[in-house]
């Protein structure tokens, strides 16, 4: 399925040379697949998630547990997620395809960062930063726009952020959206697919529900609490500081 999707997008010819080392690359638990199998699984899961959000969803589409739970948790945002996916970053180019491209490249930096610790566990520290650089190079070869290239790099560089937001505070949620903006929606969608592609058939219901709740919490802040959490009004601005403290414009105002 994932290979068919990638082939239809015409991306395999430019992706495979950069991800060839993912083939047979071992990964430690909770991963159940090697690097390449995981990548293809994430592409397939993301395609299924986007279909579930889209107008093309059928009863059969969401009949499986992982997608059915997404419907229950996120359907209140379905129309707004659809509007986001339908918004092209470049005229005539599919946002859907752009997301699948990000999924294909999200772990491309792992071979360069692979190392084992004393307990023979594999680690890939910084792979997301390397992957962001690699997808920018691929985007240049594909002659994508600067906006598309920057969005792709932002998605890949931050694709692990939702996973570490356990019991996210308002401050951490604000920082997530403040740094990512609209790209945060793409990161949330890829994070769902990445989680499913990590566990495969070993997926535990409670763990999946917990991760889905993290994503729901993030989307709730963006769609329902934007002015309270994402972009709250400033308590004080530079002009007020200068007036109250009799200060001249300068670096000190910024520090204050």
VEXKE-632577 format. One record per residue: x negated, y negated, z of N, C-alpha, C in turn. Coordinates in nm, 4 decimals. Example, Ala and Ser with C-alpha at 12.3 -4.5 7.8 and 13.67 -1.06 7.14 Angstrom:
BEGIN
nX,nY,nZ,caX,caY,caZ,cX,cY,cZ
-1.3190,0.5690,0.7800,-1.2300,0.4500,0.7800,-1.3200,0.3300,0.7800
-1.2850,0.2250,0.7080,-1.3670,0.1060,0.7140,-1.2900,-0.0030,0.7870
# end
This chain:
BEGIN
nX,nY,nZ,caX,caY,caZ,cX,cY,cZ
-0.0837,0.1206,0.0000,0.0000,0.0000,0.0000,-0.0866,-0.1247,0.0000
-0.1817,-0.1319,0.0955,-0.2657,-0.2508,0.1056,-0.3519,-0.2695,-0.0184
-0.4029,-0.1588,-0.0726,-0.4838,-0.1679,-0.1935,-0.3996,-0.2171,-0.3109
-0.2737,-0.1711,-0.3184,-0.1856,-0.2169,-0.4262,-0.1588,-0.3656,-0.4130
-0.1351,-0.4118,-0.2895,-0.1114,-0.5547,-0.2663,-0.2321,-0.6352,-0.3093
-0.3515,-0.5923,-0.2652,-0.4731,-0.6651,-0.2986,-0.4980,-0.6648,-0.4481
-0.4718,-0.5509,-0.5119,-0.4962,-0.5406,-0.6549,-0.4017,-0.6328,-0.7321
-0.2758,-0.6410,-0.6879,-0.1805,-0.7297,-0.7540,-0.2225,-0.8753,-0.7405
-0.2855,-0.9065,-0.6309,-0.3313,-1.0439,-0.6101,-0.4570,-1.0739,-0.6920
-0.5169,-0.9699,-0.7483,-0.6393,-0.9891,-0.8251,-0.7578,-1.0235,-0.7382
-0.7561,-0.9784,-0.6112,-0.8595,-1.0195,-0.5167,-0.9682,-0.9146,-0.4960
-0.9420,-0.7881,-0.5286,-1.0387,-0.6848,-0.4935,-1.1753,-0.7087,-0.5555
-1.1781,-0.7615,-0.6761,-1.3059,-0.7832,-0.7417,-1.3945,-0.8834,-0.6711
-1.3352,-0.9777,-0.5990,-1.4164,-1.0770,-0.5296,-1.4316,-1.0454,-0.3823
-1.3464,-0.9584,-0.3282,-1.3536,-0.9261,-0.1872,-1.4485,-0.8112,-0.1603
-1.4367,-0.7047,-0.2369,-1.5125,-0.5828,-0.2084,-1.6634,-0.6045,-0.1995
-1.7266,-0.6851,-0.2878,-1.8711,-0.7050,-0.2723,-1.9101,-0.7599,-0.1359
-1.8229,-0.8386,-0.0730,-1.8552,-0.8972,0.0559,-1.8189,-0.8059,0.1716
-1.7293,-0.7081,0.1480,-1.6809,-0.6247,0.2573,-1.7229,-0.4798,0.2418
-1.8108,-0.4512,0.1482,-1.8499,-0.3133,0.1216,-1.9076,-0.2464,0.2457
-1.9792,-0.3226,0.3287,-2.0402,-0.2654,0.4486,-1.9367,-0.2266,0.5539
-1.8116,-0.2692,0.5360,-1.7074,-0.2288,0.6286,-1.6701,-0.0823,0.6124
-1.6983,-0.0257,0.4956,-1.6692,0.1148,0.4718,-1.7457,0.2009,0.5716
-1.6714,0.2876,0.6408,-1.7304,0.3824,0.7384,-1.7991,0.3116,0.8546
-1.7758,0.1814,0.8730,-1.8352,0.1114,0.9872,-1.7585,0.1483,1.1130
-1.8233,0.2121,1.2104,-1.7520,0.2557,1.3308,-1.7094,0.1378,1.4171
-1.5993,0.1571,1.4886,-1.5516,0.0588,1.5839,-1.5096,0.1317,1.7115
-1.5339,0.0687,1.8237,-1.4994,0.1299,1.9516,-1.3529,0.1039,1.9856
-1.3024,0.1803,2.0818,-1.1658,0.1628,2.1303,-1.1450,0.0177,2.1756
-1.0270,-0.0389,2.1550,-0.9036,0.0305,2.1175,-0.8858,0.0566,1.9683
-0.9843,0.0212,1.8845,-0.9737,0.0482,1.7416,-0.9685,0.1978,1.7159
-0.8790,0.2366,1.6261,-0.8691,0.3777,1.5898,-0.9151,0.4018,1.4461
-0.9504,0.2956,1.3751,-0.9956,0.3070,1.2370,-1.1338,0.2460,1.2214
-1.2042,0.2863,1.1150,-1.3294,0.2180,1.0835,-1.2965,0.0808,1.0263
-1.4013,0.0034,0.9992,-1.3801,-0.1352,0.9589,-1.2944,-0.1529,0.8360
-1.3164,-0.0719,0.7336,-1.2429,-0.0873,0.6078,-1.0989,-0.0398,0.6203
-1.0800,0.0760,0.6866,-0.9435,0.1254,0.7074,-0.8618,0.0262,0.7906
-0.9262,-0.0317,0.8913,-0.8588,-0.1326,0.9735,-0.8177,-0.2526,0.8886
-0.9082,-0.2985,0.8037,-0.8792,-0.4135,0.7188,-0.7586,-0.3873,0.6298
-0.7566,-0.2714,0.5654,-0.6443,-0.2386,0.4776,-0.5149,-0.2240,0.5565
-0.5244,-0.1701,0.6774,-0.4065,-0.1570,0.7612,-0.3511,-0.2945,0.7994
-0.4389,-0.3883,0.8293,-0.3954,-0.5231,0.8661,-0.3263,-0.5910,0.7477
-0.3802,-0.5736,0.6273,-0.3166,-0.6313,0.5082,-0.1758,-0.5745,0.4914
-0.1650,-0.4429,0.5056,-0.0340,-0.3792,0.4892,0.0645,-0.4266,0.5958
0.0190,-0.4324,0.7213,0.1073,-0.4759,0.8296,0.1492,-0.6220,0.8116
0.0575,-0.7065,0.7670,0.0915,-0.8467,0.7455,0.1942,-0.8594,0.6340
0.1772,-0.7828,0.5282,0.2742,-0.7832,0.4187,0.4124,-0.7432,0.4713
0.4169,-0.6416,0.5571,0.5443,-0.5971,0.6133,0.6061,-0.7040,0.7041
0.5213,-0.7709,0.7817,0.5696,-0.8768,0.8709,0.6270,-0.9933,0.7901
0.5562,-1.0331,0.6863,0.6042,-1.1428,0.6021,0.7353,-1.1055,0.5332
0.7479,-0.9790,0.4936,0.8726,-0.9319,0.4337,0.9858,-0.9380,0.5347
0.9555,-0.9017,0.6591,1.0561,-0.9032,0.7652,1.1045,-1.0448,0.7933
1.0158,-1.1417,0.7809,1.0520,-1.2823,0.8024,1.1283,-1.3381,0.6831
1.0995,-1.2866,0.5653,1.1480,-1.3440,0.4402,1.2951,-1.3118,0.4141
1.3535,-1.3770,0.3122,1.4920,-1.3461,0.2724,1.5051,-1.2058,0.2131
1.3926,-1.1404,0.1822,1.3958,-1.0078,0.1209,1.4127,-0.8953,0.2226
1.4230,-0.9308,0.3493,1.4383,-0.8278,0.4527,1.5694,-0.7509,0.4334
1.5592,-0.6204,0.4534,1.6776,-0.5351,0.4509,1.6863,-0.4611,0.5840
1.7946,-0.3895,0.6050,1.8083,-0.3114,0.7274,1.6965,-0.2085,0.7376
1.6564,-0.1533,0.6229,1.5498,-0.0534,0.6219,1.4140,-0.1155,0.6547
1.3953,-0.2416,0.6150,1.2674,-0.3088,0.6374,1.2320,-0.3105,0.7849
1.3296,-0.3429,0.8686,1.3042,-0.3591,1.0111,1.3506,-0.2385,1.0926
1.3622,-0.1231,1.0269,1.4115,-0.0045,1.0962,1.3062,0.0566,1.1875
1.1787,0.0328,1.1610,1.0723,0.0886,1.2452,1.0563,0.0029,1.3695
1.0015,0.0606,1.4748,0.9965,-0.0054,1.6052,0.9205,-0.1370,1.6012
0.7973,-0.1371,1.5474,0.7144,-0.2576,1.5562,0.7777,-0.3759,1.4850
0.8395,-0.3534,1.3699,0.9040,-0.4631,1.2975,1.0388,-0.4990,1.3586
1.1102,-0.4000,1.4084,1.2391,-0.4267,1.4713,1.2258,-0.5172,1.5923
1.1204,-0.4979,1.6698,1.0973,-0.5814,1.7873,1.0634,-0.7243,1.7456
0.9907,-0.7391,1.6345,0.9612,-0.8728,1.5826,1.0911,-0.9455,1.5499
1.1858,-0.8741,1.4888,1.3153,-0.9335,1.4560,1.3834,-0.9839,1.5825
1.3852,-0.9010,1.6867,1.4528,-0.9400,1.8106,1.3847,-1.0580,1.8795
1.2503,-1.0607,1.8743,1.1765,-1.1632,1.9476,1.1655,-1.2957,1.8726
1.1551,-1.2894,1.7404,1.1208,-1.4096,1.6647,1.2273,-1.4562,1.5666
1.3411,-1.3876,1.5588,1.4389,-1.4246,1.4570,1.4938,-1.5659,1.4755
1.4911,-1.6185,1.5953,1.5389,-1.7555,1.6163,1.4518,-1.8559,1.5407
1.3286,-1.8153,1.5078,1.2382,-1.9033,1.4338,1.2256,-1.8623,1.2870
1.3085,-1.7696,1.2448,1.2934,-1.7132,1.1109,1.3010,-1.8188,1.0008
1.4004,-1.9073,1.0086,1.4147,-2.0077,0.9029,1.2947,-2.1011,0.8988
1.2404,-2.1350,1.0157,1.1258,-2.2253,1.0197,0.9975,-2.1541,0.9770
0.9877,-2.0272,1.0091,0.8732,-1.9492,0.9607,0.8817,-1.9330,0.8087
1.0023,-1.9114,0.7579,1.0200,-1.9019,0.6128,0.9780,-2.0316,0.5448
1.0197,-2.1438,0.6014,0.9848,-2.2733,0.5432,0.8339,-2.2919,0.5414
0.7665,-2.2453,0.6478,0.6209,-2.2552,0.6537,0.5566,-2.1701,0.5446
0.6008,-2.0462,0.5310,0.5441,-1.9561,0.4306,0.5745,-2.0052,0.2885
0.6890,-2.0686,0.2696,0.7276,-2.1170,0.1367,0.6534,-2.2448,0.0973
0.5844,-2.3063,0.1934,0.5110,-2.4294,0.1642,0.3741,-2.3945,0.1066
0.3526,-2.4327,-0.0178,0.2255,-2.4041,-0.0837,0.1231,-2.5132,-0.0507
0.0000,-2.4709,-0.0225,-0.1060,-2.5681,0.0043,-0.1642,-2.6248,-0.1247
-0.1364,-2.5555,-0.2352,-0.1813,-2.6029,-0.3654,-0.0724,-2.5693,-0.4654
-0.0434,-2.6608,-0.5546,0.0683,-2.6449,-0.6461,0.0599,-2.5134,-0.7240
0.1658,-2.4368,-0.7150,0.1728,-2.3121,-0.7893,0.1051,-2.1944,-0.7245
0.0467,-2.2137,-0.6030,-0.0234,-2.1039,-0.5369,0.0564,-2.0567,-0.4159
0.0676,-1.9263,-0.4015,0.1498,-1.8685,-0.2965,0.0812,-1.8736,-0.1605
0.1523,-1.9256,-0.0610,0.1037,-1.9242,0.0767,0.0942,-1.7793,0.1262
0.1882,-1.6975,0.0831,0.1906,-1.5553,0.1169,0.0591,-1.4893,0.0748
0.0196,-1.5129,-0.0507,-0.1055,-1.4549,-0.1015,-0.2255,-1.5068,-0.0233
-0.2215,-1.6342,0.0147,-0.3316,-1.6926,0.0909,-0.3481,-1.6203,0.2246
-0.2369,-1.5886,0.2893,-0.2428,-1.5178,0.4163,-0.2980,-1.3765,0.3993
-0.2591,-1.3090,0.2928,-0.3121,-1.1749,0.2680,-0.4618,-1.1807,0.2384
-0.5048,-1.2863,0.1729,-0.6475,-1.3073,0.1485,-0.7212,-1.3214,0.2816
-0.6648,-1.3979,0.3733,-0.7254,-1.4134,0.5057,-0.7318,-1.2799,0.5778
-0.6274,-1.1981,0.5634,-0.6269,-1.0660,0.6264,-0.7371,-0.9767,0.5692
-0.7576,-0.9832,0.4389,-0.8629,-0.9039,0.3760,-1.0022,-0.9415,0.4260
-1.0183,-1.0676,0.4632,-1.1503,-1.1165,0.5018,-1.1662,-1.1402,0.6511
-1.0646,-1.1106,0.7324,-1.0691,-1.1531,0.8718,-1.1831,-1.0886,0.9506
-1.2255,-0.9686,0.9136,-1.3348,-0.9011,0.9839,-1.4589,-0.8844,0.8972
-1.4676,-0.9620,0.7897,-1.5801,-0.9459,0.6963,-1.7145,-0.9760,0.7609
-1.7144,-1.0492,0.8711,-1.8389,-1.0825,0.9396,-1.8874,-0.9751,1.0356
-1.8128,-0.8682,1.0520,-1.8519,-0.7659,1.1495,-1.9818,-0.6922,1.1153
-2.0031,-0.6508,0.9905,-2.1284,-0.5790,0.9626,-2.2534,-0.6577,0.9993
-2.2491,-0.7902,0.9833,-2.3659,-0.8722,1.0150,-2.3863,-0.8916,1.1651
-2.2834,-0.8652,1.2424,-2.2924,-0.8917,1.3863,-2.2838,-0.7640,1.4702
-2.2779,-0.6480,1.4064,-2.2583,-0.5218,1.4780,-2.3770,-0.4885,1.5682
-2.3473,-0.4506,1.6915,-2.4495,-0.4043,1.7848,-2.3846,-0.3136,1.8890
-2.4648,-0.2221,1.9438,-2.4160,-0.1310,2.0461,-2.4795,-0.1627,2.1803
-2.4004,-0.1485,2.2875,-2.4564,-0.1685,2.4205,-2.5052,-0.0354,2.4772
-2.5467,-0.0348,2.6018,-2.6032,0.0859,2.6631,-2.5025,0.1994,2.6740
-2.3740,0.1652,2.6756,-2.2712,0.2688,2.6833,-2.2215,0.3105,2.5455
-2.2966,0.2721,2.4418,-2.2691,0.3083,2.3022,-2.1358,0.2492,2.2529
-2.0968,0.1364,2.3106,-1.9788,0.0656,2.2639,-2.0197,-0.0367,2.1585
-1.9431,-0.0455,2.0517,-1.9727,-0.1407,1.9467,-1.9174,-0.2789,1.9808
-1.9971,-0.3817,1.9521,-1.9554,-0.5201,1.9721,-1.9878,-0.6000,1.8456
-1.9085,-0.7041,1.8231,-1.9250,-0.7858,1.7022,-1.9143,-0.9341,1.7392
-2.0005,-0.9757,1.8301,-1.9934,-1.1120,1.8819,-2.0193,-1.2140,1.7710
-1.9262,-1.3083,1.7574,-1.9417,-1.4136,1.6584,-1.9003,-1.3750,1.5178
-1.8388,-1.2565,1.5021,-1.8042,-1.2141,1.3658,-1.7020,-1.3061,1.3016
-1.6183,-1.3698,1.3845,-1.5151,-1.4577,1.3296,-1.5767,-1.5832,1.2668
-1.6882,-1.6315,1.3220,-1.7546,-1.7489,1.2648,-1.8234,-1.7138,1.1327
-1.8894,-1.5972,1.1300,-1.9523,-1.5507,1.0059,-1.8456,-1.5283,0.8996
-1.7342,-1.4668,0.9392,-1.6251,-1.4421,0.8452,-1.5680,-1.5695,0.7876
-1.5599,-1.6746,0.8699,-1.5089,-1.8031,0.8214,-1.5996,-1.8602,0.7137
-1.7309,-1.8473,0.7326,-1.8249,-1.8947,0.6320,-1.8128,-1.8131,0.5035
-1.7941,-1.6822,0.5184,-1.7843,-1.5952,0.4018,-1.6589,-1.6228,0.3202
-1.5468,-1.6477,0.3895,-1.4241,-1.6705,0.3130,-1.4283,-1.8057,0.2422
-1.4996,-1.9019,0.2963,-1.5178,-2.0292,0.2253,-1.5969,-2.0071,0.0963
-1.6976,-1.9208,0.1032,-1.7747,-1.8888,-0.0174,-1.6877,-1.8199,-0.1215
-1.6046,-1.7246,-0.0758,-1.5140,-1.6549,-0.1671,-1.4124,-1.7528,-0.2269
-1.3626,-1.8442,-0.1443,-1.2648,-1.9419,-0.1921,-1.3254,-2.0296,-0.3004
-1.4530,-2.0609,-0.2859,-1.5221,-2.1423,-0.3859,-1.5324,-2.0665,-0.5185
-1.5626,-1.9369,-0.5102,-1.5703,-1.8557,-0.6317,-1.4342,-1.8467,-0.7005
-1.3291,-1.8379,-0.6193,-1.1940,-1.8310,-0.6736,-1.1412,-1.9674,-0.7175
-1.2200,-2.0713,-0.6934,-1.1836,-2.2080,-0.7289,-1.0552,-2.2531,-0.6591
-1.0440,-2.2158,-0.5327,-0.9325,-2.2638,-0.4538,-0.9588,-2.4084,-0.4137
-0.8545,-2.4783,-0.3761,-0.8691,-2.6177,-0.3373,-0.9405,-2.6292,-0.2028
-0.9890,-2.7486,-0.1714,-1.0539,-2.7715,-0.0424,-0.9578,-2.7460,0.0731
-0.8326,-2.7855,0.0547,-0.7319,-2.7646,0.1590,-0.7131,-2.6159,0.1847
-0.7048,-2.5366,0.0783,-0.6886,-2.3918,0.0932,-0.8110,-2.3294,0.1584
-0.9288,-2.3716,0.1149,-1.0527,-2.3182,0.1704,-1.0632,-2.3468,0.3196
-1.0309,-2.4692,0.3577,-1.0371,-2.5066,0.4994,-0.9346,-2.4302,0.5819
-0.8158,-2.4108,0.5260,-0.7127,-2.3358,0.5989,-0.7566,-2.1901,0.6173
-0.8102,-2.1297,0.5125,-0.8557,-1.9914,0.5219,-0.9645,-1.9757,0.6279
-1.0608,-2.0678,0.6275,-1.1692,-2.0624,0.7259,-1.1149,-2.0786,0.8673
-1.0177,-2.1671,0.8842,-0.9601,-2.1901,1.0163,-0.8870,-2.0660,1.0661
-0.8141,-1.9998,0.9762,-0.7412,-1.8787,1.0142,-0.8379,-1.7692,1.0583
-0.9398,-1.7438,0.9775,-1.0354,-1.6361,1.0083,-1.1133,-1.6673,1.1356
-1.1568,-1.7908,1.1504,-1.2369,-1.8288,1.2665,-1.1587,-1.8159,1.3967
-1.0277,-1.8312,1.3895,-0.9465,-1.8333,1.5113,-0.8526,-1.7138,1.5245
-0.8717,-1.6112,1.4427,-0.7729,-1.5030,1.4404,-0.7652,-1.4251,1.5716
-0.8653,-1.4358,1.6585,-0.8639,-1.3630,1.7852,-0.8098,-1.4455,1.9016
-0.7858,-1.5727,1.8803,-0.7467,-1.6604,1.9920,-0.6178,-1.6192,2.0630
-0.5113,-1.5823,1.9905,-0.3894,-1.5442,2.0637,-0.4096,-1.4243,2.1554
-0.4999,-1.3351,2.1192,-0.5198,-1.2129,2.1969,-0.5721,-1.2417,2.3366
-0.6479,-1.3499,2.3524,-0.7072,-1.3802,2.4835,-0.6196,-1.4728,2.5664
-0.5053,-1.5112,2.5131,-0.4165,-1.6019,2.5858,-0.3166,-1.5233,2.6718
-0.3659,-1.4520,2.7696,-0.2771,-1.3816,2.8613,-0.2195,-1.4824,2.9611
-0.0878,-1.4753,2.9806,-0.0193,-1.5714,3.0681,-0.0658,-1.7145,3.0375
-0.0504,-1.7578,2.9121,-0.1040,-1.8888,2.8709,-0.0407,-2.0044,2.9470
-0.1256,-2.0962,2.9922,-0.0785,-2.2160,3.0591,-0.0387,-2.3201,2.9547
0.0307,-2.4249,2.9982,0.0669,-2.5322,2.9062,-0.0576,-2.5961,2.8473
-0.1643,-2.6060,2.9297,-0.2885,-2.6662,2.8813,-0.3509,-2.5815,2.7699
-0.3568,-2.4485,2.7897,-0.4182,-2.3627,2.6883,-0.3344,-2.3592,2.5608
-0.2024,-2.3632,2.5753,-0.1144,-2.3673,2.4586,-0.1323,-2.4990,2.3841
-0.1430,-2.6095,2.4581,-0.1671,-2.7397,2.3954,-0.2985,-2.7384,2.3173
-0.4027,-2.6826,2.3775,-0.5327,-2.6790,2.3108,-0.5276,-2.5943,2.1848
-0.4540,-2.4848,2.1895,-0.4390,-2.3988,2.0713,-0.3819,-2.4786,1.9550
-0.2687,-2.5457,1.9778,-0.2038,-2.6182,1.8689,-0.2758,-2.7477,1.8339
-0.3387,-2.8109,1.9338,-0.4114,-2.9352,1.9072,-0.5277,-2.9099,1.8113
-0.5928,-2.7948,1.8250,-0.7083,-2.7643,1.7413,-0.6693,-2.7031,1.6067
-0.5535,-2.6361,1.6006,-0.5170,-2.5638,1.4784,-0.4068,-2.6297,1.3973
-0.3186,-2.7045,1.4616,-0.2073,-2.7626,1.3880,-0.1238,-2.6547,1.3209
-0.0757,-2.6815,1.2007,0.0098,-2.5866,1.1286,-0.0593,-2.4532,1.1046
-0.1916,-2.4542,1.0956,-0.2648,-2.3292,1.0743,-0.2426,-2.2318,1.1892
-0.2014,-2.2834,1.3046,-0.1739,-2.1965,1.4178,-0.0627,-2.0971,1.3884
0.0337,-2.1352,1.3047,0.1410,-2.0428,1.2665,0.0815,-1.9263,1.1884
-0.0094,-1.9559,1.0958,-0.0762,-1.8506,1.0193,-0.1564,-1.7590,1.1111
-0.2237,-1.8192,1.2089,-0.3033,-1.7412,1.3042,-0.2127,-1.6485,1.3838
-0.0974,-1.6960,1.4247,-0.0030,-1.6131,1.5005,0.0418,-1.4928,1.4173
0.0757,-1.5155,1.2920,0.1221,-1.4073,1.2062,0.0107,-1.3049,1.1811
-0.1111,-1.3535,1.1557,-0.2224,-1.2609,1.1346,-0.2538,-1.1841,1.2622
-0.2389,-1.2494,1.3773,-0.2668,-1.1829,1.5040,-0.1733,-1.0644,1.5256
-0.0471,-1.0788,1.4874,0.0465,-0.9672,1.4985,0.0013,-0.8499,1.4126
-0.0370,-0.8799,1.2885,-0.0819,-0.7739,1.1986,-0.2123,-0.7116,1.2465
-0.3034,-0.7936,1.2978,-0.4320,-0.7444,1.3465,-0.4118,-0.6498,1.4646
-0.3177,-0.6833,1.5509,-0.2893,-0.5993,1.6676,-0.2364,-0.4626,1.6229
-0.1426,-0.4628,1.5299,-0.0878,-0.3368,1.4795,-0.1943,-0.2558,1.4064
-0.2804,-0.3251,1.3319,-0.3862,-0.2567,1.2584,-0.4972,-0.2055,1.3466
-0.5035,-0.2520,1.4698,-0.6036,-0.2043,1.5651,-0.5605,-0.0715,1.6265
-0.4353,-0.0624,1.6654,-0.3876,0.0539,1.7402,-0.3268,0.1632,1.6528
-0.2738,0.1278,1.5377,-0.2148,0.2293,1.4517,-0.1075,0.3090,1.5248
-0.1139,0.4404,1.5128,-0.0150,0.5280,1.5743,-0.0315,0.5384,1.7258
-0.1393,0.4836,1.7812,-0.1592,0.4880,1.9264,-0.0952,0.3676,1.9956
-0.0239,0.2846,1.9200,0.0379,0.1647,1.9745,0.1308,0.1998,2.0913
0.1122,0.1299,2.2032,0.1970,0.1490,2.3200,0.3045,0.0405,2.3228
0.4261,0.0831,2.3485,0.5393,-0.0072,2.3417,0.5230,-0.1288,2.4319
0.4850,-0.1072,2.5569,0.4742,-0.2189,2.6513,0.3644,-0.3166,2.6109
0.2524,-0.2647,2.5599,0.1427,-0.3518,2.5178,0.1832,-0.4359,2.3970
0.2549,-0.3746,2.3037,0.3011,-0.4473,2.1852,0.4004,-0.5562,2.2245
0.4894,-0.5246,2.3156,0.5856,-0.6234,2.3627,0.5149,-0.7398,2.4324
0.4094,-0.7089,2.5079,0.3352,-0.8139,2.5779,0.2657,-0.9061,2.4777
0.2057,-0.8498,2.3731,0.1392,-0.9348,2.2728,0.2418,-1.0159,2.1951
0.3524,-0.9545,2.1630,0.4578,-1.0264,2.0922,0.5116,-1.1415,2.1767
0.5165,-1.1226,2.3079,0.5610,-1.2286,2.3971,0.4627,-1.3454,2.3956
0.3313,-1.3168,2.3851,0.2322,-1.4245,2.3741,0.2579,-1.5078,2.2487
0.2836,-1.4380,2.1380,0.3092,-1.5083,2.0125,0.4392,-1.5878,2.0212
0.5429,-1.5281,2.0808,0.6700,-1.5990,2.0968,0.6508,-1.7249,2.1808
0.5704,-1.7143,2.2855,0.5441,-1.8279,2.3737,0.4747,-1.9405,2.2965
0.3794,-1.9050,2.2115,0.3097,-2.0049,2.1306,0.4056,-2.0720,2.0322
0.4855,-1.9920,1.9626,0.5782,-2.0479,1.8640,0.6870,-2.1318,1.9312
0.7303,-2.0913,2.0491,0.8288,-2.1692,2.1228,0.7751,-2.3095,2.1523
0.6492,-2.3167,2.1923,0.5896,-2.4472,2.2209,0.5856,-2.5333,2.0951
0.5521,-2.4735,1.9813,0.5394,-2.5500,1.8568,0.6755,-2.5929,1.8026
0.7708,-2.5008,1.8018,0.8993,-2.5295,1.7396,1.0005,-2.5962,1.8332
0.9942,-2.5647,1.9621,1.0965,-2.6134,2.0547,1.0460,-2.7159,2.1560
0.9151,-2.7197,2.1798,0.8624,-2.8083,2.2837,0.7456,-2.8918,2.2318
0.7541,-2.9287,2.1051,0.6425,-2.9976,2.0401,0.6046,-3.1252,2.1136
0.7006,-3.2084,2.1443,0.6708,-3.3379,2.2064,0.6319,-3.3246,2.3528
0.6670,-3.2135,2.4152,0.6320,-3.1935,2.5553,0.4961,-3.1264,2.5731
0.4617,-3.0323,2.4830,0.3402,-2.9519,2.5013,0.2362,-2.9764,2.3922
0.2790,-2.9732,2.2677,0.1833,-2.9814,2.1569,0.1294,-3.1228,2.1400
0.2171,-3.2218,2.1374,0.1740,-3.3606,2.1155,0.2434,-3.4535,2.2148
0.2156,-3.4392,2.3434,0.2793,-3.5260,2.4429,0.2290,-3.6695,2.4289
0.3107,-3.7670,2.4673,0.2665,-3.9072,2.4576,0.1519,-3.9345,2.5532
0.0623,-4.0236,2.5135,-0.0511,-4.0594,2.5980,-0.0028,-4.1333,2.7226
-0.0653,-4.1023,2.8353,-0.0306,-4.1702,2.9597,-0.0837,-4.3127,2.9625
-0.1975,-4.3331,2.8943,-0.2582,-4.4651,2.8903,-0.3400,-4.4755,2.7623
-0.3476,-4.5959,2.7045,-0.4286,-4.6123,2.5831,-0.5387,-4.7145,2.6081
-0.6240,-4.7293,2.5082,-0.7411,-4.8157,2.5218,-0.7065,-4.9605,2.5501
-0.6013,-5.0108,2.4862,-0.5632,-5.1511,2.5074,-0.5232,-5.1757,2.6531
-0.4504,-5.0812,2.7103,-0.4110,-5.0962,2.8509,-0.5325,-5.0973,2.9425
-0.6288,-5.0100,2.9134,-0.7504,-5.0051,2.9946,-0.8264,-5.1372,2.9876
-0.8411,-5.1909,2.8665,-0.9150,-5.3166,2.8506,-0.8444,-5.4309,2.9218
-0.7110,-5.4299,2.9154,-0.6353,-5.5375,2.9787,-0.6411,-5.5288,3.1306
-0.6221,-5.4094,3.1837,-0.6155,-5.3922,3.3291,-0.7516,-5.4045,3.3955
-0.8574,-5.3582,3.3262,-0.9905,-5.3558,3.3858,-1.0806,-5.4665,3.3333
-1.0249,-5.5517,3.2447,-1.1007,-5.6634,3.1883,-1.2290,-5.6133,3.1219
-1.2154,-5.5149,3.0328,-1.3297,-5.4554,2.9640,-1.3295,-5.4954,2.8171
-1.4497,-5.4943,2.7574,-1.4640,-5.5186,2.6147,-1.4542,-5.3853,2.5388
-1.4166,-5.3906,2.4120,-1.4118,-5.2678,2.3315,-1.5507,-5.2048,2.3268
-1.5552,-5.0721,2.3287,-1.6842,-5.0034,2.3234,-1.6713,-4.8578,2.3628
-1.7885,-4.7905,2.3704,-1.7905,-4.6474,2.4014,-1.7332,-4.6166,2.5387
-1.7450,-4.7093,2.6307,-1.6957,-4.6862,2.7673,-1.5445,-4.6623,2.7669
-1.4729,-4.7312,2.6786,-1.3271,-4.7133,2.6722,-1.2963,-4.5700,2.6323
-1.3693,-4.5177,2.5349,-1.3477,-4.3793,2.4913,-1.3752,-4.2806,2.6033
-1.4811,-4.3050,2.6793,-1.5145,-4.2156,2.7903,-1.4064,-4.2189,2.8971
-1.3560,-4.3393,2.9258,-1.2497,-4.3497,3.0256,-1.1224,-4.2789,2.9807
# end
